[in-house]
Amino acid sequence: MNIAVFASGRGTNFAAIIRAVKKGKIKAELRLLVCDNPAAKAISKAKRAGVRIALVKRQDYPGKKEFEAAILRYLEEEKIDLIVLAGFMRMLSPELVAEFRNKIINIHPALLPSFKGSSAIKDAFDYGVKVTGVTVHFVDENMDSGPIILQQAVGIKESDTLESLEKKIHKVEHKLYPQAIRLYVEGKLKIEGRKVVVSRH
């Protein structure tokens, strides 16, 4: 199975996936990093790991359709079976989602459906909830709304700052995301309606 990771920033989840593949915990080929930001630290991580880089900048294309067409060409060249979103700061079009129906997964730093959007950790912290967490889910046409694969709670202590909470969330992400990818690669995820059934056999 061939995997492409989409990332726009630091690439810490990408690094966790690289480690899991190298250790044989994910038995798949990490073929491609798709990145829209030339300053992203994920690029240097891909270079070190020998992963092909597709740097596709939105401003180089007249519209979203052309931008995604360029991405699709890379995906076809590498025969990609699974797209893993790891801090990719763009919504995918319904057309791209349809092309890879149930073959795109995302990680979100909150317990969906609570605290959707790009500032989920801060939103949960500011709201004052005692428990937040991490969600891995399939991607559909709407933001942070696809069927949930795995979730793990993270408690918020009185002594936590936004920075300490971010560290706790990221630590869970780096364990949970490789687990979810492994389940997908091993064929242990089945979507039934809006639910994901996980086979443990």
N, C-alpha and C positions, 0 to 999 in steps of 0.2 A: 504494500500500500504506500502511495506517495503523498506526502503532506506538504502543504504550503502554509507558512505563518505570515500573517499580515500584521505589521507593527509600524507605529509612527514615532516612538519615543525611546525610552531607556532600554527596553527589551529585556526586563528582568524575567518575565514569564517565558519569553523566547529562550533565554539562557537555561531556565529550569527544564524546558522541553528538550533542548540540546543535551543536557546532562542525562535525562531519562532515556533518550535514544541511545546515547553512547554506552550507558550501563546495561542496555538490553531490556529495560523495563517497558519501553515502547518498541515493539518489533515492527518498525516501519522505516521508510526512507524519508529523511527530512530534505526535500529537494529544493525548496525555494523560500526566500524571504521577499515578500512584497512590501515595499516601503514608499511612502509618499513624501518623506522628509529627508533631504540630503544631510541634515545635521543630526539625525537620529543615532543614538549610541547602539541601537540594534544592528546597524550596518557593520560596525567593527566586530561585533560578536559573531555575525554570519561569516565574515572573512576568516576569523580565527578557526571557525568550525568547518570551513570549506563548503559552506552552503551558498548556492547561487543567489545573487541579489538582483531583484528587479526593482530599480529605482524609477518609479512612475510618478512624476510631479503633476498635480492637477492643473497648474497654471500653464503647462505645455500643451494643453488640449482645449479646443473651443467649448466643449461641453462635457457633462458627466458621462454621456453615452460613449464618446470617443475615448475618454479617460479609462472607462471600464473595459472598452474593447481592447485597449493595449494590455491591460491586466489579463484579460481572457486569453490573449495570444500566448503569454508566458505560461499560464496554467495549462493550456493545451500542449505546449512544447514539452512540459515536464510531466504530462499525463497525471495531473493532480486528482487524487481521490477524496481528499479531505482538506478543507480550509479551516485554519485555526486563527481566530482573531485575538491578538494579544496587544491591546492598546492601540488599535487602528482607529484613528479619530475621524472616521468618515462613515456615514450611513451607506450601506450598500443599496443599490437600486432593487426594486422588486424583480426586475429582469434577471439580474445576476443571482439573486436569491433563488429564483425559479430554476435557473440553469444548474444550480448546485443544491437542489431541494434536499433537505435533511443531511447535507454534507458540509455544513458550515456550523462551527460551534464558537461560542464566545464566553469570556469570563467577566463577571461583574462583581465589584466590591461591595455588595450588599445582599440581603436576603430578599430576592425578588419575590413578589411584585413590589415590595417597598423600595423606595429611594432609587428610582430609575434615573438615567442620565449620567452626565460626565463628572458630576461632583458628588457622587453617592456617599463617599466616606465623610466628607465635610457635612453633607446634609444630615446624615444619621447622627453625627457628633453634635451638631448645632441643635437638632431636635430634642436631644437629651434621652434617646432610647438607651436601655440598659444592655440590649443585645443587638448586634448587627451580624455581618458575616460575609460569605462568599457564595456566589452561584455560578455554576457552569450550565449553559443552556444551548439548545439549538437556536439558530437564527431564523426568524421569519421576516415578513415585510415591515413589521413595526419595531419600534425601539425597545430593546430589553424585554421582549414579550414572548419569546419562543418557548417550547416545552423544556422543562427543567430536567437536567441530567443528574447533577449532584449539588448539594448545599452543605455548608458547614457553618455553624454559629461561632461568633466571636463576641465574648463579653466585653462591655465597656465599664471600666472601673472609675470610681470617683477621681482617682489619681491620674487617669489617662489624659494626655494632651492629644491634640489632633495628630501630631507627629508620631507619638507612641502608638496610637490606634492604627495609623497607616502602616507602621512596621508590622504590627500583629496581623493585619489583613493580608499584607504581601506575603508573610511567612506561610499563611494558610493557602493562599493562591498557588504558591510554588509547589505545594504538595498535591492540592486538589486537581489542578489542571492536568498534570501528567496522568493522574489516576483516571480521569474522564476520557482522555485521549486513548489510553490503553484499553479501556472498556469498548470504545468505538472500534479500534483496530481489531480487537479480538471478536467482534461481532456480537457483543453482549448487550447492546442497546436496541430496543425495539420501541417505536413510537406507536402508541394506540390512542388515537384522537389527539387530545392535548397533553397526554401523559407519556412519560418515558418509563418503560419497564426495563429494569436492569436484571439480567440473568447472572447469577453468581456461579453457574456451573462451567 
